[in-house]
Amino acid sequence: MSFPDATPAEIEQTAQRAWEAFVVYRKTSWKQRAGLLSQIAEALRARETELIALAMSETHLPEARLKNEFARTLFQLQQYGHALETGIWGSFSIDTAVPDPVSPQADVRKTYVPLGPVAVFGASNFPFAFSTAGGDTASALAAGCTVIVKAHPAHPHTSEMVAALIQQAVRQCNLPDAIFQHIHGASPTVSEMLVKHPCIKAVGFTGSYAAGKALFDIARQRKEPIPVFAEMGSVNPVFLLPEKLSRDTATVADMLAGSITLSAGQFCTKPGLIFGIQSEALERFTTLLTEKLKHTQAQDMLHEGIAHAFREKVQLARHQQQIRELIPFSSSTHPLEAKPVLSITSASAFMANAVLHEEIFGPYALIIGCKNFEEMLEVAGQLEGQLTCTLMATEQDLQKHAALLDVLILKCGRMIFNGVPTGVRVCMAMHHGGPFPATTDSRFTSVGADAIKRFVRPICFQNFPDAFLPPELQNENPLLIGRIINQRLSSSKIV
């Protein structure tokens, strides 16, 4: 069974209904929204076995991987609800009036209001955590926005089943049906019409650079431009510093081999570039990583389109000048199968060739040998924006090469010390974002309850009667949350 693309008339009706429901939903309490998120989690949990089996059949991802992702999806929903109930998701400020006879100051209080209906585009590689009931949907609902999800064509049946369970939860909470709506659309025209619709006020997207940038451009060219929070991937460079590499060569090689091949390299945080200073230690590392990857079994990719793109990009990269293949590309008779590919080049060749800077989605990595630290620093300065940058280093390495850390902080959203970028913790302190082209707005995260802030805007109330203020700004502090009162954090009442 296939699902037809939404027609222009259906998109028009869906967007209008989303706006009408938003007028109601935006006035719900934080507790009500938290209750909805909890109800969605319960509805999904009750059908976990069926959902995972369905996702396995559509994505070719293994059961263990999908079970972990499913648990993460439930945790996200619960965590965002907890952030609402405790108020930790926002910064609420109150500066009380100063009745000075010479220079009186007004009473001003700041909170947030939801933006409006949000269009969410599911990711191919995360059928649960970054798709229909994923972080974008959860954070938009937490913010008080209504949501329209366009199912990813790679797992439409999984998306359809999840959508039905979300809609069931909405009804059980006695909320308007159109708080959450679901459409299909393999054609880019569907996405374009949805983003262009004047009722849509923001976009959440996880996927390729080409698709994310296209949506960003459409939204920017509207009569009323709207924000697009697009996470578009990254090459996630790893820098091997001398003392660490010499001391822990095998450990570093094992860590990176596992991260490169995890889920067939189909994570936006997969390490794709590995930089080291030419030395015996780098040669040992290269040999060990090569051997480790050679003995990694081939894995199925998500669908034929991604497998085809992987083969095409690998073929393009391997035919560039001054590229030496350590594990050559090996074609397979199975259309979905992918084996690890590893190449090596010099820093000078890398800096001269933009093709080598591009993300290859799949089990591929490129080692770049630098003549000295100065060249490593130079190549780091030429990198584009990234989701992550990793330093394999000792504390002495960090002290000696502090200039590299200074450069990399400007390049990424998450700096990692002696770890791997795959495995993104869902928590308030996580930042899953980064400078363009990793994302379209590096100020915001798409993981953790801080993601709620993407779909709200600040509003200031001046000299308002207390009874007409939202609860988080009222004198009695009925929500019992922490607030910034006259420049100091406090959970006290205002008397």
C-alpha positions as CSV (number, residue, x, y, z in Angstrom):
1,M,0.0,0.0,0.0
2,S,1.4,3.4,-1.0
3,F,0.2,6.8,0.1
4,P,-0.7,9.5,-2.5
5,D,0.9,12.9,-2.2
6,A,-1.2,15.6,-0.6
7,T,-3.0,17.7,-3.1
8,P,-2.9,21.5,-3.1
9,A,-6.5,21.5,-1.8
10,E,-5.6,19.1,1.0
11,I,-2.5,21.2,2.0
12,E,-4.7,24.3,2.0
13,Q,-7.3,22.7,4.3
14,T,-4.6,21.1,6.6
15,A,-2.8,24.5,7.1
16,Q,-6.1,26.3,7.7
17,R,-7.2,23.7,10.3
18,A,-3.7,24.0,12.0
19,W,-4.2,27.7,12.4
20,E,-7.7,27.4,13.8
21,A,-6.5,24.7,16.3
22,F,-3.5,26.9,17.2
23,V,-5.8,29.7,18.3
24,V,-7.2,27.3,20.9
25,Y,-4.0,25.3,21.7
26,R,-1.8,28.3,22.4
27,K,-3.9,29.2,25.4
28,T,-3.5,25.8,27.1
29,S,-1.5,25.6,30.3
30,W,2.0,24.1,30.5
31,K,0.5,21.3,32.6
32,Q,-2.0,20.5,29.8
33,R,0.8,20.3,27.2
34,A,2.9,18.1,29.4
35,G,-0.1,15.9,29.8
36,L,-0.5,15.6,26.0
37,L,3.2,14.6,25.6
38,S,2.8,12.0,28.3
39,Q,-0.3,10.6,26.7
40,I,1.5,10.4,23.3
41,A,4.4,8.5,25.0
42,E,1.9,6.0,26.6
43,A,0.1,5.5,23.3
44,L,3.4,4.7,21.5
45,R,4.6,2.4,24.4
46,A,1.4,0.3,24.1
47,R,2.2,-0.5,20.5
48,E,6.0,-0.7,20.7
49,T,6.3,-4.3,19.3
50,E,4.2,-3.5,16.2
51,L,5.9,-0.2,15.6
52,I,9.4,-1.6,15.8
53,A,8.6,-4.6,13.5
54,L,7.1,-2.1,11.0
55,A,10.1,0.2,11.1
56,M,12.4,-2.8,10.7
57,S,10.6,-3.8,7.5
58,E,10.8,-0.3,6.0
59,T,14.2,1.0,7.1
60,H,16.3,-2.2,7.3
61,L,17.6,-1.0,10.7
62,P,18.2,-3.8,13.2
63,E,15.9,-4.4,16.1
64,A,18.3,-3.5,18.8
65,R,19.0,-0.1,17.2
66,L,15.3,0.6,16.8
67,K,14.5,-0.4,20.3
68,N,17.1,2.1,21.6
69,E,15.8,4.8,19.4
70,F,12.2,4.1,20.4
71,A,13.2,4.3,24.1
72,R,14.8,7.6,23.4
73,T,11.7,8.9,21.7
74,L,9.6,8.1,24.8
75,F,12.2,9.7,27.0
76,Q,12.2,12.9,24.9
77,L,8.4,13.3,25.2
78,Q,8.6,12.8,29.0
79,Q,11.6,15.1,29.4
80,Y,10.0,17.9,27.4
81,G,6.9,17.5,29.6
82,H,9.0,17.7,32.7
83,A,10.7,20.9,31.4
84,L,7.2,22.4,31.0
85,E,6.1,21.4,34.5
86,T,9.2,22.8,36.2
87,G,9.6,25.8,34.0
88,I,13.3,25.0,33.3
89,W,12.9,25.3,29.6
90,G,12.8,29.2,29.6
91,S,14.2,32.3,31.2
92,F,11.4,34.4,32.7
93,S,12.3,37.9,33.8
94,I,10.6,40.5,36.0
95,D,11.8,44.0,36.7
96,T,9.4,45.6,39.1
97,A,8.5,49.3,38.9
98,V,10.7,51.9,40.4
99,P,8.5,54.8,41.7
100,D,11.3,57.4,41.6
101,P,9.8,60.9,41.4
102,V,12.6,62.1,39.1
103,S,13.0,59.1,36.8
104,P,10.2,56.5,37.4
105,Q,10.7,53.1,35.8
106,A,7.9,50.9,34.4
107,D,7.1,47.4,35.6
108,V,8.3,45.0,32.8
109,R,8.0,41.3,32.6
110,K,9.1,38.9,29.8
111,T,8.0,35.5,28.8
112,Y,7.4,33.6,25.6
113,V,4.5,33.0,23.2
114,P,4.3,30.2,20.6
115,L,5.0,31.1,17.0
116,G,2.1,29.2,15.3
117,P,1.7,26.1,13.2
118,V,4.9,24.3,12.6
119,A,5.7,22.1,9.5
120,V,7.9,19.1,10.5
121,F,9.8,17.0,8.0
122,G,10.8,13.6,9.3
123,A,14.3,12.2,8.9
124,S,15.0,9.0,6.9
125,N,17.6,7.6,9.4
126,F,15.5,8.0,12.6
127,P,12.0,6.8,12.0
128,F,11.1,7.5,15.6
129,A,13.4,10.0,17.4
130,F,13.7,12.5,14.5
131,S,10.4,11.9,12.7
132,T,6.7,11.9,13.3
133,A,6.8,11.8,17.1
134,G,10.4,13.0,17.3
135,G,12.1,16.0,18.9
136,D,10.7,18.6,16.5
137,T,7.1,17.5,17.0
138,A,7.6,17.2,20.8
139,S,9.2,20.6,21.2
140,A,6.7,22.3,19.0
141,L,3.8,20.9,20.9
142,A,5.5,21.8,24.2
143,A,5.8,25.4,22.9
144,G,2.1,25.6,22.3
145,C,2.3,25.2,18.5
146,T,0.2,23.0,16.3
147,V,2.1,20.6,14.1
148,I,1.8,19.3,10.5
149,V,4.2,16.4,9.8
150,K,5.2,15.4,6.3
151,A,6.0,11.8,6.4
152,H,9.4,10.7,5.1
153,P,9.0,8.5,2.0
154,A,11.5,6.0,3.4
155,H,9.2,4.9,6.1
156,P,5.6,6.0,5.3
157,H,3.8,3.2,7.0
158,T,5.7,3.7,10.3
159,S,4.9,7.4,10.1
160,E,1.3,6.7,9.4
161,M,0.9,4.4,12.4
162,V,2.8,6.8,14.7
163,A,0.6,9.7,13.5
164,A,-2.6,7.7,14.3
165,L,-1.4,7.1,17.8
166,I,-0.6,10.8,18.3
167,Q,-4.0,11.8,17.0
168,Q,-5.5,9.2,19.4
169,A,-3.6,10.9,22.3
170,V,-4.9,14.3,21.3
171,R,-8.5,13.1,21.4
172,Q,-7.9,11.5,24.8
173,C,-6.8,14.9,26.1
174,N,-10.0,16.5,24.8
175,L,-8.0,18.8,22.5
176,P,-8.8,19.9,18.9
177,D,-8.0,17.2,16.4
178,A,-6.0,19.6,14.2
179,I,-3.4,20.2,16.9
180,F,-1.5,17.4,15.0
181,Q,-1.9,16.5,11.4
182,H,-0.1,14.2,9.0
183,I,0.4,14.3,5.2
184,H,2.5,12.4,2.6
185,G,4.5,13.8,-0.2
186,A,7.3,12.2,-2.2
187,S,7.3,15.2,-4.5
188,P,9.3,18.3,-3.5
189,T,6.2,20.3,-4.6
190,V,4.3,19.2,-1.5
191,S,7.1,20.4,0.8
192,E,7.3,23.7,-1.1
193,M,3.5,24.3,-0.9
194,L,3.5,23.6,2.8
195,V,6.4,25.9,3.6
196,K,4.9,28.7,1.5
197,H,1.5,28.6,3.1
198,P,0.9,31.8,5.1
199,C,-0.5,29.8,8.1
200,I,2.8,28.0,8.6
201,K,5.0,30.0,11.0
202,A,8.1,27.8,11.4
203,V,9.8,24.7,10.0
204,G,11.6,21.8,11.6
205,F,13.8,19.7,9.4
206,T,16.5,16.9,9.7
207,G,18.1,15.6,6.5
208,S,20.3,16.5,3.6
209,Y,22.0,19.8,2.9
210,A,20.2,20.1,-0.5
211,A,16.7,19.6,0.9
212,G,17.3,21.7,4.0
213,K,18.8,24.6,2.1
214,A,15.9,24.5,-0.4
215,L,13.3,24.8,2.4
216,F,15.3,27.6,4.0
217,D,15.4,29.5,0.7
218,I,11.6,29.1,0.2
219,A,10.9,30.3,3.7
220,R,13.2,33.3,3.4
221,Q,11.5,34.4,0.1
222,R,8.0,34.4,1.5
223,K,6.2,37.7,1.9
224,E,6.4,36.9,5.6
225,P,9.7,35.1,6.1
226,I,9.6,32.4,8.7
227,P,12.4,30.5,10.6
228,V,13.6,27.2,9.3
229,F,15.4,25.1,11.9
230,A,17.2,22.7,9.5
231,E,19.8,20.2,10.7
232,M,21.7,19.3,7.5
233,G,24.6,17.0,8.5
234,S,28.3,17.4,9.1
235,V,31.6,15.7,8.5
236,N,32.5,15.9,12.2
237,P,36.3,16.3,12.1
238,V,38.5,14.5,14.5
239,F,41.9,15.8,15.4
240,L,44.5,13.4,16.8
241,L,47.1,15.2,18.9
242,P,50.6,13.7,19.3
243,E,50.9,12.6,22.9
244,K,47.4,11.0,23.0
245,L,47.9,9.3,19.7
246,S,51.3,7.9,20.7
247,R,50.0,6.8,24.1
248,D,46.6,5.3,23.1
249,T,46.9,4.4,19.5
250,A,44.9,1.2,19.6
251,T,42.2,2.6,21.8
252,V,41.6,5.6,19.5
253,A,41.5,3.4,16.4
254,D,39.0,1.1,18.1
255,M,36.7,4.0,19.1
256,L,36.7,5.6,15.7
257,A,36.2,2.4,13.8
258,G,33.1,1.7,15.9
259,S,31.8,5.2,15.4
260,I,32.4,5.3,11.6
261,T,30.5,2.0,11.0
262,L,27.8,2.4,13.6
263,S,24.5,1.8,11.8
264,A,26.3,1.7,8.5
265,G,27.6,5.2,9.1
266,Q,24.1,6.6,8.7
267,F,24.3,9.2,11.5
268,C,24.7,12.9,11.0
269,T,27.4,12.8,13.7
270,K,29.5,10.1,12.1
271,P,33.2,11.1,12.1
272,G,34.1,11.6,8.4
273,L,37.5,13.4,8.6
274,I,40.5,12.4,10.8
275,F,43.4,14.8,11.0
276,G,46.8,13.9,12.4
277,I,50.4,15.1,12.3
278,Q,52.6,12.8,10.2
279,S,54.6,10.5,12.5
280,E,55.1,6.9,13.4
281,A,52.1,7.0,15.7
282,L,49.9,8.2,12.9
283,E,51.2,5.4,10.7
284,R,50.4,2.9,13.4
285,F,46.9,4.4,13.9
286,T,46.3,4.2,10.1
287,T,47.3,0.5,10.0
288,L,45.1,-0.4,13.0
289,L,42.1,1.6,11.8
290,T,42.4,0.0,8.4
291,E,42.6,-3.5,9.8
292,K,39.6,-2.9,12.1
293,L,37.4,-1.6,9.3
294,K,38.4,-4.3,7.0
295,H,37.0,-6.9,9.4
296,T,33.7,-5.0,9.8
297,Q,30.9,-6.8,8.1
298,A,28.9,-5.1,5.3
299,Q,25.6,-3.6,6.5
300,D,22.3,-2.7,4.7
301,M,21.6,1.0,4.2
302,L,18.2,2.5,4.8
303,H,17.0,2.4,1.2
304,E,18.3,2.2,-2.3
305,G,18.4,6.0,-2.8
306,I,20.8,6.4,0.1
307,A,22.9,3.4,-1.0
308,H,23.2,4.8,-4.5
309,A,24.2,8.2,-3.2
310,F,26.9,6.6,-1.0
311,R,28.3,4.7,-4.0
312,E,28.3,7.8,-6.2
313,K,30.0,10.1,-3.6
314,V,32.6,7.5,-2.7
315,Q,33.4,7.0,-6.4
316,L,33.8,10.8,-6.8
317,A,36.0,11.1,-3.7
318,R,38.3,8.2,-4.6
319,H,39.1,9.5,-8.0
320,Q,40.4,12.8,-6.7
321,Q,44.1,13.6,-7.1
322,Q,46.4,12.6,-4.3
323,I,43.9,10.2,-2.7
324,R,45.3,6.8,-1.7
325,E,42.8,4.1,-0.9
326,L,43.5,2.1,2.3
327,I,40.2,0.1,2.0
328,P,39.1,0.5,-1.6
329,F,35.4,0.7,-2.6
330,S,33.9,-2.7,-3.1
331,S,30.7,-3.0,-5.1
332,S,28.1,-5.5,-4.0
333,T,25.4,-7.4,-5.8
334,H,23.0,-6.4,-3.0
335,P,21.5,-3.0,-3.8
336,L,21.4,-1.9,-0.1
337,E,24.7,-3.3,1.1
338,A,27.6,-1.0,2.0
339,K,31.1,-1.9,3.2
340,P,33.5,0.4,5.0
341,V,35.7,2.6,2.8
342,L,38.9,4.4,4.1
343,S,41.2,6.7,2.2
344,I,44.2,8.9,3.1
345,T,45.5,12.2,1.7
346,S,47.7,15.1,2.6
347,A,46.5,18.4,4.3
348,S,47.7,20.4,1.2
349,A,45.6,18.2,-1.1
350,F,42.6,18.4,1.2
351,M,42.8,22.2,1.4
352,A,43.0,22.5,-2.4
353,N,40.0,20.3,-3.1
354,A,36.5,21.2,-2.0
355,V,35.1,17.8,-3.0
356,L,37.0,16.2,-0.1
357,H,35.2,18.5,2.4
358,E,31.8,17.2,1.5
359,E,29.8,14.8,3.8
360,I,29.6,11.2,2.6
361,F,26.6,9.6,4.4
362,G,27.7,6.1,5.1
363,P,30.7,4.0,6.4
364,Y,33.4,6.2,4.8
365,A,36.3,8.2,6.4
366,L,39.2,10.1,5.1
367,I,42.5,10.5,7.0
368,I,44.4,13.7,6.4
369,G,48.1,13.9,7.3
370,C,49.5,17.2,8.3
371,K,53.2,18.1,8.1
372,N,53.2,19.9,11.4
373,F,50.9,21.6,13.9
374,E,50.9,24.8,11.9
375,E,49.5,23.0,8.9
376,M,46.9,21.3,11.1
377,L,45.9,24.7,12.5
378,E,45.6,26.1,8.9
379,V,43.4,23.2,7.7
380,A,41.2,23.6,10.8
381,G,40.7,27.2,9.9
382,Q,39.4,26.2,6.4
383,L,36.6,23.9,7.7
384,E,33.0,24.8,7.4
385,G,30.5,24.8,10.2
386,Q,30.0,21.4,11.9
387,L,27.7,19.7,14.4
388,T,30.7,18.4,16.3
389,C,34.5,18.6,16.5
390,T,36.6,16.1,18.4
391,L,40.0,16.3,20.0
392,M,41.8,13.1,20.9
393,A,44.3,14.6,23.3
394,T,45.9,14.6,26.7
395,E,45.7,17.6,29.0
396,Q,49.3,18.4,28.1
397,D,48.3,18.2,24.4
398,L,45.5,20.7,25.1
399,Q,47.9,23.1,26.8
400,K,50.5,22.8,24.0
401,H,47.9,23.2,21.2
402,A,45.5,25.6,22.7
403,A,45.3,27.5,19.5
404,L,43.5,24.6,17.8
405,L,40.8,24.5,20.4
406,D,40.3,28.3,19.9
407,V,39.7,27.7,16.2
408,L,37.4,24.7,16.5
409,I,35.1,26.3,19.1
410,L,34.2,28.7,16.3
411,K,33.4,25.8,13.9
412,C,31.0,23.6,15.8
413,G,28.1,23.2,18.2
414,R,29.6,20.5,20.4
415,M,33.3,20.1,21.3
416,I,34.3,16.5,22.3
417,F,37.3,15.5,24.3
418,N,38.5,11.8,23.9
419,G,35.1,10.5,22.8
420,V,33.2,9.9,19.6
421,P,30.5,12.2,18.2
422,T,27.9,9.4,17.7
423,G,25.6,9.0,20.6
424,V,23.8,12.3,21.4
425,R,22.6,12.6,24.9
426,V,19.1,14.0,25.4
427,C,19.4,16.6,28.1
428,M,19.2,20.4,28.7
429,A,22.9,20.9,28.4
430,M,23.2,19.1,25.0
431,H,23.6,21.3,21.9
432,H,22.8,19.5,18.7
433,G,23.4,22.2,16.1
434,G,26.2,24.2,14.7
435,P,27.3,26.9,12.3
436,F,26.1,26.8,8.7
437,P,26.0,24.5,6.8
438,A,25.6,22.1,9.6
439,T,22.3,23.9,10.5
440,T,20.5,27.1,9.4
441,D,20.5,28.6,12.9
442,S,23.4,27.7,15.2
443,R,21.8,29.4,18.2
444,F,19.4,26.6,18.7
445,T,19.5,22.8,19.5
446,S,17.2,20.1,18.1
447,V,17.9,17.8,21.0
448,G,17.0,18.3,24.6
449,A,14.3,20.4,26.1
450,D,16.1,23.6,25.2
451,A,14.8,22.8,21.7
452,I,11.4,24.2,22.8
453,K,12.8,27.7,22.4
454,R,13.0,27.4,18.6
455,F,9.2,27.6,18.4
456,V,8.5,30.5,20.7
457,R,9.3,34.2,20.7
458,P,9.8,36.6,23.6
459,I,7.0,39.0,24.6
460,C,7.2,41.8,27.2
461,F,4.3,43.0,29.4
462,Q,4.6,46.5,30.7
463,N,2.6,47.8,33.7
464,F,-0.1,45.0,33.3
465,P,-2.5,44.2,36.1
466,D,-1.4,41.0,37.8
467,A,-4.6,39.1,37.0
468,F,-4.0,39.6,33.3
469,L,-0.4,38.3,33.3
470,P,0.4,34.7,32.3
471,P,1.0,32.5,35.4
472,E,4.8,32.5,35.0
473,L,4.9,36.3,35.5
474,Q,2.3,36.7,38.3
475,N,3.3,38.0,41.7
476,E,2.2,34.9,43.5
477,N,4.3,32.6,41.3
478,P,1.6,30.0,41.1
479,L,3.8,27.6,39.0
480,L,6.5,27.7,41.7
481,I,9.2,28.2,39.1
482,G,12.5,30.0,39.2
483,R,12.5,33.5,37.7
484,I,14.9,36.4,37.3
485,I,13.5,39.1,39.5
486,N,15.2,42.4,39.5
487,Q,18.4,40.8,38.1
488,R,18.5,37.9,40.6
489,L,17.3,34.3,40.3
490,S,14.5,33.6,42.7
491,S,11.5,31.3,43.1
492,S,9.9,33.7,45.7
493,K,6.6,35.6,45.4
494,I,6.6,39.3,44.7
495,V,5.1,41.3,47.6
